[in-house]
């Protein structure tokens, strides 16, 4: 299987490493995994399909925040709150809990102003507001909407089984409390080709794809790898991170999953930036500046080296 070994050395001695698996649309090898939040671009398609069916005007920035694993920055929380209010939803009804913002400066500002972080700061708050909206559109009671047995999740499960062409899916529970499907990597990637030609879902899929292209600042956040790569790239590419070290790339013609085997955020971030540099999404300067966060200490002294070994 293709991959990288990300090696950190300190004073010439190997201190740690991360093994990285890489699979492409036509890779002969595959692995099973939980995509976690990397599945959000697919997860949202049934909601977008319903919005289109009901001829409700689509705002791509809202679709982006529904797909987001955002950093809890002000533009994220304001967008989630405004979207909930637009559709007469109470964001306090979302199942995910209060969370310290991923964005350090935002958290520092909250503490300096004696403000508490809220459910809006949860990285999945946009997705959960989207779930409330989907319940509203379907005329469903939203109580326990996070439960796999709820009609909402059953509808999403039915979509997944059709998309991935499987009779049953195995589920865990994601960090935000929603069902998290376990999928073969090739099955996941083949879904892109299916959506590209689907009479039923192509339009919805393109809405999701274009939301990432138009609003990468909403889908992740400042200094986040997926946002950096999408903003810097001259090509239209959807990039979505998932917890436990996964990253999904697609430009519609070619799709890739990168998985850090030990689940490390450092490992997946470095590997994804390196992969993005190889594809020309970012230049050497952007890559080098990113790597500095791992090789330099707080005194701006270089204390380590990062090496990428291609396997």
URWO-V367568 format. One record per residue. N is the residue number from 0. PSI is psi in degrees with one decimal (NA if undefined). OMEGA is omega in whole degrees, -180 to 180 (* if undefined). D_FIRST is the distance of its C-alpha to the first C-alpha in whole Angstrom. Layout:
# URWO-V367568
n=N psi=PSI omega=OMEGA d_first=D_FIRST
n=N psi=PSI omega=OMEGA d_first=D_FIRST
This chain:
# URWO-V367568
n=0 psi=135.9 omega=177 d_first=0
n=1 psi=153.6 omega=177 d_first=4
n=2 psi=-174.9 omega=177 d_first=6
n=3 psi=159.9 omega=164 d_first=10
n=4 psi=116.5 omega=178 d_first=12
n=5 psi=116.6 omega=-174 d_first=16
n=6 psi=129.9 omega=173 d_first=18
n=7 psi=124.6 omega=177 d_first=22
n=8 psi=146.5 omega=178 d_first=25
n=9 psi=118.3 omega=-177 d_first=28
n=10 psi=40.8 omega=175 d_first=31
n=11 psi=-0.7 omega=-178 d_first=28
n=12 psi=132.1 omega=178 d_first=27
n=13 psi=122.5 omega=-179 d_first=24
n=14 psi=-38.0 omega=180 d_first=25
n=15 psi=164.1 omega=178 d_first=21
n=16 psi=161.1 omega=177 d_first=18
n=17 psi=128.5 omega=174 d_first=15
n=18 psi=132.0 omega=-174 d_first=11
n=19 psi=128.6 omega=172 d_first=10
n=20 psi=141.4 omega=177 d_first=7
n=21 psi=125.3 omega=175 d_first=7
n=22 psi=143.4 omega=180 d_first=7
n=23 psi=174.0 omega=-177 d_first=10
n=24 psi=-37.0 omega=-176 d_first=13
n=25 psi=21.7 omega=179 d_first=12
n=26 psi=135.9 omega=178 d_first=8
n=27 psi=-21.1 omega=-179 d_first=8
n=28 psi=158.0 omega=-179 d_first=6
n=29 psi=174.3 omega=176 d_first=8
n=30 psi=156.4 omega=174 d_first=10
n=31 psi=143.9 omega=-180 d_first=13
n=32 psi=166.5 omega=170 d_first=15
n=33 psi=110.4 omega=179 d_first=18
n=34 psi=-21.4 omega=-176 d_first=18
n=35 psi=-130.1 omega=-175 d_first=22
n=36 psi=-11.0 omega=176 d_first=23
n=37 psi=-14.4 omega=179 d_first=21
n=38 psi=-7.1 omega=-175 d_first=22
n=39 psi=-38.0 omega=177 d_first=26
n=40 psi=-32.0 omega=176 d_first=25
n=41 psi=-39.5 omega=-176 d_first=25
n=42 psi=-30.5 omega=-175 d_first=28
n=43 psi=-13.8 omega=-175 d_first=30
n=44 psi=-43.9 omega=179 d_first=31
n=45 psi=-36.3 omega=177 d_first=33
n=46 psi=-46.4 omega=180 d_first=35
n=47 psi=-40.1 omega=178 d_first=35
n=48 psi=-41.5 omega=180 d_first=36
n=49 psi=-39.7 omega=177 d_first=39
n=50 psi=-43.6 omega=179 d_first=40
n=51 psi=-40.8 omega=-179 d_first=40
n=52 psi=-36.6 omega=-179 d_first=42
n=53 psi=6.2 omega=178 d_first=45
n=54 psi=39.2 omega=175 d_first=45
n=55 psi=131.0 omega=-176 d_first=44
n=56 psi=132.3 omega=-178 d_first=44
n=57 psi=128.9 omega=173 d_first=40
n=58 psi=113.3 omega=-175 d_first=40
n=59 psi=-29.3 omega=179 d_first=36
n=60 psi=-33.4 omega=176 d_first=37
n=61 psi=-41.9 omega=178 d_first=37
n=62 psi=-40.8 omega=179 d_first=34
n=63 psi=-42.4 omega=-179 d_first=32
n=64 psi=-28.6 omega=174 d_first=34
n=65 psi=-30.9 omega=-180 d_first=33
n=66 psi=-3.8 omega=-166 d_first=30
n=67 psi=153.1 omega=159 d_first=30
n=68 psi=71.9 omega=-166 d_first=28
n=69 psi=168.9 omega=-174 d_first=31
n=70 psi=3.3 omega=179 d_first=33
n=71 psi=20.4 omega=176 d_first=36
n=72 psi=167.3 omega=-174 d_first=38
n=73 psi=-42.5 omega=-179 d_first=41
n=74 psi=-23.8 omega=176 d_first=40
n=75 psi=-52.3 omega=-176 d_first=37
n=76 psi=-36.9 omega=178 d_first=40
n=77 psi=-38.7 omega=180 d_first=43
n=78 psi=-43.3 omega=179 d_first=41
n=79 psi=-46.9 omega=-179 d_first=40
n=80 psi=-46.2 omega=-179 d_first=43
n=81 psi=-37.9 omega=-180 d_first=45
n=82 psi=-41.5 omega=177 d_first=43
n=83 psi=-45.1 omega=-179 d_first=44
n=84 psi=-37.6 omega=-180 d_first=47
n=85 psi=-38.8 omega=-178 d_first=47
n=86 psi=15.7 omega=178 d_first=46
n=87 psi=43.2 omega=178 d_first=49
n=88 psi=149.0 omega=176 d_first=46
n=89 psi=110.5 omega=-177 d_first=47
n=90 psi=-19.1 omega=177 d_first=43
n=91 psi=-14.6 omega=180 d_first=45
n=92 psi=-6.2 omega=-179 d_first=44
n=93 psi=148.1 omega=-173 d_first=40
n=94 psi=-32.8 omega=-178 d_first=38
n=95 psi=151.5 omega=-172 d_first=36
n=96 psi=175.2 omega=174 d_first=38
n=97 psi=145.5 omega=-177 d_first=39
n=98 psi=138.0 omega=173 d_first=37
n=99 psi=130.6 omega=-179 d_first=37
n=100 psi=142.1 omega=174 d_first=36
n=101 psi=-34.2 omega=-176 d_first=33
n=102 psi=112.4 omega=-173 d_first=34
n=103 psi=-41.5 omega=-178 d_first=36
n=104 psi=-35.0 omega=177 d_first=39
n=105 psi=-44.3 omega=179 d_first=40
n=106 psi=-42.3 omega=180 d_first=40
n=107 psi=-41.8 omega=-180 d_first=42
n=108 psi=-38.7 omega=177 d_first=45
n=109 psi=-45.5 omega=-179 d_first=45
n=110 psi=-40.0 omega=-180 d_first=46
n=111 psi=-31.0 omega=-179 d_first=48
n=112 psi=13.3 omega=179 d_first=50
n=113 psi=40.3 omega=178 d_first=50
n=114 psi=147.7 omega=179 d_first=48
n=115 psi=148.8 omega=171 d_first=46
n=116 psi=153.9 omega=-172 d_first=42
n=117 psi=-175.7 omega=175 d_first=42
n=118 psi=-30.0 omega=179 d_first=40
n=119 psi=-29.1 omega=-178 d_first=40
n=120 psi=-11.9 omega=177 d_first=38
n=121 psi=133.9 omega=-174 d_first=35
n=122 psi=-20.4 omega=-180 d_first=32
n=123 psi=14.1 omega=-176 d_first=32
n=124 psi=-36.6 omega=178 d_first=36
n=125 psi=-43.3 omega=179 d_first=35
n=126 psi=-40.9 omega=-178 d_first=33
n=127 psi=-35.8 omega=173 d_first=36
n=128 psi=-38.5 omega=175 d_first=39
n=129 psi=-37.4 omega=177 d_first=37
n=130 psi=-40.4 omega=177 d_first=37
n=131 psi=-41.4 omega=178 d_first=40
n=132 psi=-41.4 omega=180 d_first=41
n=133 psi=-42.5 omega=176 d_first=39
n=134 psi=-43.6 omega=-180 d_first=41
n=135 psi=-45.5 omega=-178 d_first=44
n=136 psi=-33.2 omega=-178 d_first=44
n=137 psi=-4.6 omega=-179 d_first=43
n=138 psi=32.5 omega=-178 d_first=46
n=139 psi=147.4 omega=170 d_first=45
n=140 psi=127.3 omega=-176 d_first=46
n=141 psi=-3.8 omega=179 d_first=43
n=142 psi=131.5 omega=-179 d_first=44
n=143 psi=30.0 omega=-179 d_first=41
n=144 psi=-18.9 omega=-179 d_first=39
n=145 psi=-14.1 omega=-176 d_first=36
n=146 psi=134.9 omega=-179 d_first=36
n=147 psi=-26.9 omega=-180 d_first=34
n=148 psi=-11.0 omega=180 d_first=37
n=149 psi=143.6 omega=-179 d_first=38
n=150 psi=-31.3 omega=178 d_first=39
n=151 psi=-49.9 omega=-179 d_first=37
n=152 psi=-31.0 omega=176 d_first=34
n=153 psi=-36.1 omega=178 d_first=34
n=154 psi=-41.3 omega=178 d_first=35
n=155 psi=-40.2 omega=177 d_first=31
n=156 psi=-41.4 omega=178 d_first=30
n=157 psi=-41.3 omega=177 d_first=31
n=158 psi=-46.2 omega=179 d_first=30
n=159 psi=-46.1 omega=-177 d_first=26
n=160 psi=-35.0 omega=175 d_first=27
n=161 psi=-45.1 omega=-178 d_first=28
n=162 psi=-44.8 omega=-176 d_first=25
n=163 psi=-2.1 omega=177 d_first=22
n=164 psi=52.8 omega=177 d_first=24
n=165 psi=152.9 omega=180 d_first=24
n=166 psi=-36.8 omega=-179 d_first=27
n=167 psi=153.4 omega=175 d_first=27
n=168 psi=143.1 omega=173 d_first=25
n=169 psi=138.0 omega=-178 d_first=24
n=170 psi=142.9 omega=161 d_first=26
n=171 psi=-166.9 omega=176 d_first=26
n=172 psi=128.7 omega=-178 d_first=28
n=173 psi=170.8 omega=-178 d_first=27
n=174 psi=-28.9 omega=-179 d_first=29
n=175 psi=-1.7 omega=175 d_first=31
n=176 psi=-6.0 omega=180 d_first=32
n=177 psi=159.9 omega=177 d_first=31
n=178 psi=138.1 omega=-179 d_first=29
n=179 psi=106.9 omega=-177 d_first=25
n=180 psi=148.1 omega=175 d_first=23
n=181 psi=126.2 omega=-169 d_first=20
n=182 psi=147.8 omega=170 d_first=18
n=183 psi=138.9 omega=-175 d_first=14
n=184 psi=-40.5 omega=179 d_first=12
n=185 psi=-35.6 omega=176 d_first=13
n=186 psi=-42.1 omega=178 d_first=16
n=187 psi=-48.7 omega=-176 d_first=17
n=188 psi=-33.9 omega=-179 d_first=16
n=189 psi=-19.4 omega=180 d_first=18
n=190 psi=-29.3 omega=180 d_first=21
n=191 psi=-48.2 omega=179 d_first=21
n=192 psi=-38.5 omega=180 d_first=22
n=193 psi=-43.0 omega=-180 d_first=24
n=194 psi=-34.7 omega=-180 d_first=26
n=195 psi=-25.8 omega=-176 d_first=26
n=196 psi=4.7 omega=-176 d_first=29
n=197 psi=125.3 omega=176 d_first=30
n=198 psi=-33.5 omega=-175 d_first=34
n=199 psi=-39.0 omega=-169 d_first=34
n=200 psi=-1.5 omega=-177 d_first=32
n=201 psi=-44.9 omega=-179 d_first=31
n=202 psi=-42.4 omega=179 d_first=34
n=203 psi=-41.9 omega=179 d_first=33
n=204 psi=-41.4 omega=180 d_first=29
n=205 psi=-32.0 omega=174 d_first=30
n=206 psi=-46.6 omega=179 d_first=33
n=207 psi=-48.7 omega=-180 d_first=30
n=208 psi=-48.1 omega=-178 d_first=28
n=209 psi=-25.3 omega=177 d_first=31
n=210 psi=-36.9 omega=177 d_first=32
n=211 psi=-41.5 omega=-179 d_first=29
n=212 psi=-40.6 omega=-176 d_first=30
n=213 psi=-30.3 omega=-172 d_first=33
n=214 psi=58.6 omega=178 d_first=33
n=215 psi=-18.4 omega=179 d_first=30
n=216 psi=-21.0 omega=179 d_first=33
n=217 psi=-32.2 omega=-172 d_first=33
n=218 psi=-21.8 omega=176 d_first=29
n=219 psi=-93.1 omega=178 d_first=29
n=220 psi=-176.3 omega=-179 d_first=31
n=221 psi=130.2 omega=178 d_first=32
n=222 psi=11.1 omega=175 d_first=30
n=223 psi=140.6 omega=-171 d_first=27
n=224 psi=-47.4 omega=-177 d_first=24
n=225 psi=-38.4 omega=177 d_first=23
n=226 psi=-45.6 omega=179 d_first=27
n=227 psi=-49.6 omega=-176 d_first=27
n=228 psi=-42.0 omega=-180 d_first=24
n=229 psi=-38.6 omega=-179 d_first=26
n=230 psi=-36.6 omega=-177 d_first=29
n=231 psi=-27.0 omega=-174 d_first=29
n=232 psi=138.8 omega=174 d_first=27
n=233 psi=-15.5 omega=179 d_first=29
n=234 psi=156.1 omega=174 d_first=27
n=235 psi=109.9 omega=-179 d_first=27
n=236 psi=131.6 omega=175 d_first=24
n=237 psi=127.7 omega=179 d_first=23
n=238 psi=127.8 omega=-177 d_first=21
n=239 psi=124.4 omega=178 d_first=22
n=240 psi=153.4 omega=172 d_first=21
n=241 psi=152.9 omega=180 d_first=21
n=242 psi=162.0 omega=-178 d_first=22
n=243 psi=35.6 omega=166 d_first=19
n=244 psi=46.1 omega=175 d_first=17
n=245 psi=151.9 omega=177 d_first=16
n=246 psi=134.8 omega=-179 d_first=17
n=247 psi=128.1 omega=177 d_first=17
n=248 psi=137.7 omega=167 d_first=18
n=249 psi=136.2 omega=170 d_first=19
n=250 psi=18.2 omega=-179 d_first=22
n=251 psi=-36.6 omega=178 d_first=23
n=252 psi=-39.2 omega=-179 d_first=21
n=253 psi=134.7 omega=-178 d_first=18
n=254 psi=148.3 omega=-175 d_first=16
n=255 psi=143.1 omega=169 d_first=13
n=256 psi=130.4 omega=172 d_first=12
n=257 psi=130.7 omega=-177 d_first=11
n=258 psi=120.9 omega=174 d_first=12
n=259 psi=119.3 omega=-170 d_first=13
n=260 psi=-28.4 omega=180 d_first=13
n=261 psi=3.7 omega=177 d_first=16
n=262 psi=8.7 omega=-174 d_first=18
n=263 psi=133.4 omega=174 d_first=19
n=264 psi=-40.1 omega=178 d_first=21
n=265 psi=-45.9 omega=-178 d_first=21
n=266 psi=-48.0 omega=-178 d_first=17
n=267 psi=-35.7 omega=-179 d_first=17
n=268 psi=-45.7 omega=-180 d_first=20
n=269 psi=-45.6 omega=-179 d_first=19
n=270 psi=-40.2 omega=-179 d_first=15
n=271 psi=-39.8 omega=177 d_first=17
n=272 psi=-39.3 omega=178 d_first=20
n=273 psi=-44.0 omega=179 d_first=18
n=274 psi=-43.2 omega=178 d_first=16
n=275 psi=-37.2 omega=177 d_first=19
n=276 psi=-41.3 omega=179 d_first=21
n=277 psi=-35.3 omega=-179 d_first=18
n=278 psi=-4.2 omega=178 d_first=19
n=279 psi=13.6 omega=178 d_first=23
n=280 psi=-33.9 omega=178 d_first=23
n=281 psi=159.7 omega=178 d_first=25
n=282 psi=174.7 omega=-177 d_first=27
n=283 psi=-35.2 omega=-179 d_first=26
n=284 psi=-45.3 omega=180 d_first=29
n=285 psi=-42.2 omega=179 d_first=28
n=286 psi=-46.3 omega=-178 d_first=25
n=287 psi=-40.3 omega=178 d_first=27
n=288 psi=-37.3 omega=178 d_first=29
n=289 psi=-44.3 omega=-178 d_first=27
n=290 psi=-27.6 omega=179 d_first=25
n=291 psi=-30.1 omega=-178 d_first=29
n=292 psi=-18.0 omega=180 d_first=29
n=293 psi=-18.1 omega=-175 d_first=27
n=294 psi=-12.1 omega=-178 d_first=28
n=295 psi=144.8 omega=179 d_first=32
n=296 psi=-173.5 omega=-177 d_first=34
n=297 psi=-17.8 omega=176 d_first=37
n=298 psi=9.2 omega=-180 d_first=39
n=299 psi=29.9 omega=176 d_first=37
n=300 psi=134.0 omega=178 d_first=36
n=301 psi=122.0 omega=-175 d_first=33
n=302 psi=-6.0 omega=-177 d_first=32
n=303 psi=166.1 omega=176 d_first=28
n=304 psi=145.1 omega=174 d_first=26
n=305 psi=125.9 omega=177 d_first=22
n=306 psi=137.0 omega=176 d_first=19
n=307 psi=117.6 omega=177 d_first=16
n=308 psi=119.1 omega=179 d_first=14
n=309 psi=132.9 omega=-176 d_first=11
n=310 psi=NA omega=* d_first=8
